[in-house]
Amino acid sequence: MTLIKSTLMIPSELMMIKERKQRARSYVIWNLQRDFANLSALVEAAVLEARHLISHKAQQQMLPAAELNEAERQHLERERRKRLAEITHRSGLALVKAVHGHKWAYPFNAPVDVNAFPNYAQIVKTPMDLGTIKQHLESGNHYKDPNEVWADVCLVFENAKRYNTLGSDVYLMAEMVEEFAQERYEKVLAPKIAEESAQATREEVTAKRRQADLLNAAAATAAEQQCMRLLSLVDELLFSIKEAKSRAAAACQGASQEICKTKRTKVAGRLLPTQQW
């Protein structure tokens, strides 16, 4: 009789034990709710990252060419000036020497004597002669572009025909030498100028394509980084789901299957993202 009494618990002790079990169960459920809240946040982050990636892919277009920056433009311009200076020095000087040596060019090979022709300065505002052009070319410091050379050569004959009377000897000589100069220009200088212009265009197109390749590569790298972030979020999500399932299984031990199913359904509903895909 004494043994039976010692093994029996009083109601207050039973209530305390029951309360402790309830508090422990409540703590476990709270932890599960926290886990599923974290899972829900991870799902939201993964969905957002996926949307960014989809939007980036939809907007991304491979650029065939891109505008050049200031440094690249300056580099191309420096290279072009070098080529033009070389054409001016070689082909421009060859042209002027040929025209200068023409048998009818002697009236145009030196500056006009304004003492012999007092009204020349009143009629011709910008004097020019083949000898002066030749000296400028040989010095290498005056002309930087072959078009400048040709403009001054044309100016020589324009001045001669402006000052001299139509049909006069000097006027006819100016026409003859000008025609010869035009022929030499088309054979010697014009092809070089056209070739340089084509090369400048090719270099600009190549530079723009190279710039586009850099931009396309940067865009591809950004997309790849987004993919890596998304994969990292998915890995973290899968790991968290595995841990949450383990905790949920441990929490359900000893509880009825109906209660566990109800709790899992209630808490798992928090995993659904607030926005749709």
C-alpha positions in Angstrom: 0.0 0.0 0.0 2.8 2.3 0.8 4.6 1.5 -2.4 1.6 2.3 -4.5 1.2 5.7 -2.9 4.8 6.6 -3.5 4.5 6.0 -7.3 1.5 8.1 -7.7 1.9 11.8 -8.6 -0.2 14.5 -7.3 -2.2 16.5 -9.9 -0.1 19.6 -9.5 3.0 17.7 -10.6 1.2 16.3 -13.6 0.2 19.8 -14.6 3.7 21.0 -14.4 5.0 18.2 -16.5 2.3 18.8 -19.1 3.0 22.5 -19.2 6.7 21.9 -19.7 5.9 19.5 -22.6 3.6 22.1 -24.1 6.3 24.9 -23.8 8.9 22.6 -25.4 6.5 21.8 -28.2 5.7 25.4 -28.6 9.4 26.3 -28.8 10.0 23.6 -31.4 7.0 24.9 -33.4 8.3 28.5 -33.1 11.7 27.3 -34.4 9.9 25.6 -37.3 8.0 28.8 -38.1 11.2 30.8 -38.1 12.9 28.3 -40.4 10.0 28.4 -42.8 10.0 32.2 -42.7 13.7 32.1 -43.6 12.8 29.7 -46.4 10.1 32.1 -47.6 12.7 34.9 -47.7 15.1 32.8 -49.7 12.3 31.9 -52.2 11.5 35.6 -52.6 15.2 36.4 -53.2 15.6 33.6 -55.7 12.4 34.7 -57.6 13.6 38.3 -57.7 17.1 37.2 -59.0 15.5 35.0 -61.6 13.3 37.9 -62.8 16.4 40.1 -63.1 18.1 37.5 -65.1 15.2 37.0 -67.4 14.8 40.7 -67.9 18.5 41.1 -68.6 18.4 38.3 -71.2 15.4 39.8 -72.8 17.0 43.2 -73.1 20.5 42.0 -74.0 21.4 42.4 -77.6 24.7 41.7 -79.2 26.1 45.1 -80.3 27.7 44.9 -83.8 29.5 48.2 -83.1 29.8 50.8 -80.4 30.7 54.4 -80.1 34.4 55.1 -79.4 35.5 56.9 -76.3 37.6 60.0 -76.5 40.9 58.3 -76.1 40.2 55.9 -78.9 39.1 58.7 -81.2 42.3 60.7 -80.4 44.4 57.6 -81.2 42.8 57.1 -84.5 43.1 60.8 -85.3 46.8 60.7 -84.5 47.4 57.7 -86.7 45.5 59.4 -89.6 47.5 62.6 -89.3 50.7 60.6 -89.5 49.5 59.0 -92.7 48.4 62.3 -94.2 51.7 63.9 -93.3 53.5 61.1 -95.1 51.3 61.5 -98.2 51.9 65.3 -98.1 55.6 64.9 -97.8 56.0 62.3 -100.5 53.2 62.5 -103.1 52.4 66.2 -102.5 56.0 67.2 -103.0 56.4 65.0 -106.1 53.3 66.6 -107.6 54.5 70.2 -107.0 58.0 69.4 -108.3 56.4 68.0 -111.5 54.2 71.1 -112.0 57.1 73.4 -111.1 59.2 71.8 -113.8 56.6 72.2 -116.5 58.0 74.3 -119.4 55.2 76.9 -119.2 55.2 77.1 -115.4 57.9 79.7 -115.0 55.5 82.7 -114.6 54.0 80.9 -111.6 57.2 79.6 -109.9 57.9 82.8 -107.9 55.9 85.5 -106.1 54.6 88.2 -108.4 56.7 91.4 -108.3 54.3 94.0 -106.9 56.6 96.8 -108.0 56.2 95.7 -111.6 52.5 95.2 -111.1 51.3 97.8 -108.6 47.7 96.9 -108.8 48.2 93.2 -108.2 47.5 93.3 -104.5 44.3 95.1 -105.1 43.0 92.3 -107.4 44.6 89.2 -105.8 43.9 89.1 -102.1 45.8 85.9 -101.4 48.9 85.6 -103.5 50.5 82.1 -104.0 53.1 80.6 -106.2 54.6 77.2 -106.9 58.0 78.1 -105.6 56.6 79.0 -102.2 54.5 75.8 -102.0 57.7 73.8 -102.9 59.6 75.5 -100.1 56.9 74.9 -97.6 56.8 71.2 -98.5 60.6 70.8 -98.3 60.7 72.5 -94.9 58.0 70.0 -93.6 56.5 72.4 -91.2 53.7 74.1 -93.1 51.5 71.5 -94.7 50.0 68.6 -92.7 47.3 67.5 -95.2 47.7 66.8 -99.0 44.4 68.6 -99.6 46.0 71.8 -98.3 48.8 71.4 -100.9 46.3 70.9 -103.7 44.2 73.9 -102.6 47.3 76.1 -102.8 48.3 74.8 -106.2 44.8 75.5 -107.5 45.0 79.0 -105.9 48.1 79.8 -108.0 46.2 79.3 -111.3 43.0 81.0 -110.0 45.0 84.1 -109.2 46.8 84.1 -112.6 43.5 83.9 -114.4 41.9 86.5 -112.2 44.6 89.0 -112.8 45.5 88.4 -116.4 43.2 89.1 -119.3 41.3 86.2 -120.9 43.2 85.0 -124.0 46.5 86.6 -122.9 49.7 84.6 -123.0 49.9 84.2 -119.2 46.2 83.3 -119.0 46.7 80.5 -121.6 49.9 79.3 -119.9 47.9 79.1 -116.6 45.3 77.0 -118.3 47.8 74.6 -119.8 49.8 74.2 -116.6 46.6 73.9 -114.5 45.4 71.1 -116.8 48.8 69.3 -116.4 48.6 69.7 -112.6 45.1 68.3 -112.6 46.3 65.2 -114.5 49.1 64.7 -112.1 46.8 65.1 -109.1 44.4 62.5 -110.4 47.3 60.0 -111.0 49.6 60.7 -108.1 47.8 62.4 -105.2 44.1 61.6 -105.5 44.6 57.8 -105.2 46.7 58.2 -102.1 44.1 60.4 -100.5 41.3 58.0 -101.3 43.4 55.0 -100.0 44.1 56.8 -96.8 40.4 57.7 -96.4 39.4 54.1 -96.9 42.0 53.0 -94.4 40.7 55.5 -91.8 37.2 54.1 -92.3 38.4 50.5 -91.9 40.3 51.4 -88.7 37.2 53.2 -87.3 34.9 50.3 -88.1 37.4 47.8 -86.5 37.8 50.0 -83.4 34.0 50.2 -83.0 33.6 46.5 -83.4 36.4 46.0 -80.8 34.6 48.3 -78.4 31.3 46.4 -79.0 33.1 43.1 -78.2 34.3 44.6 -74.9 30.8 45.7 -74.0 29.3 42.4 -75.1 31.8 40.5 -73.0 31.0 42.7 -70.0 27.3 42.1 -70.4 27.9 38.3 -70.7 30.0 38.4 -67.5 27.3 40.3 -65.7 24.7 37.7 -66.8 27.0 34.9 -65.7 27.4 36.5 -62.3 23.6 36.7 -62.0 23.4 33.0 -62.8 25.9 32.2 -60.1 24.0 34.3 -57.5 20.8 32.5 -58.5 22.4 29.1 -58.2 23.9 30.0 -54.8 20.4 31.1 -53.6 19.0 27.8 -54.9 21.7 25.8 -53.1 21.1 27.7 -49.9 17.4 27.1 -50.3 17.7 23.4 -50.8 20.0 23.1 -47.7 17.5 25.1 -45.6 14.6 22.9 -46.8 16.5 19.8 -45.8 17.2 21.1 -42.3 13.7 22.3 -41.9 12.4 18.8 -42.9 14.6 17.2 -40.3 13.4 19.5 -37.6 9.8 19.0 -38.6 10.2 15.2 -38.5 11.8 15.5 -35.0 9.0 17.8 -33.9 6.3 15.4 -35.1 7.7 12.4 -33.2 5.1 11.2 -30.7 2.4 13.4 -32.2 -0.5 12.1 -34.2 -0.2 12.0 -38.0 -3.2 14.2 -38.4 -1.7 17.0 -36.2 1.6 16.9 -37.9 0.0 17.0 -41.3 -2.0 20.1 -40.3 1.0 21.9 -38.8 3.2 21.2 -41.9 0.5 22.4 -44.2 -0.1 25.6 -42.2 3.6 26.5 -41.9 4.7 25.4 -45.4 2.1 27.8 -46.8 4.5 30.6 -45.8 6.9 29.4 -48.4 4.8 30.7 -51.3 6.2 34.0 -52.7 4.1 37.0 -52.5 4.6 37.7 -56.2 3.9 35.5 -59.2 6.4 34.6 -61.9 
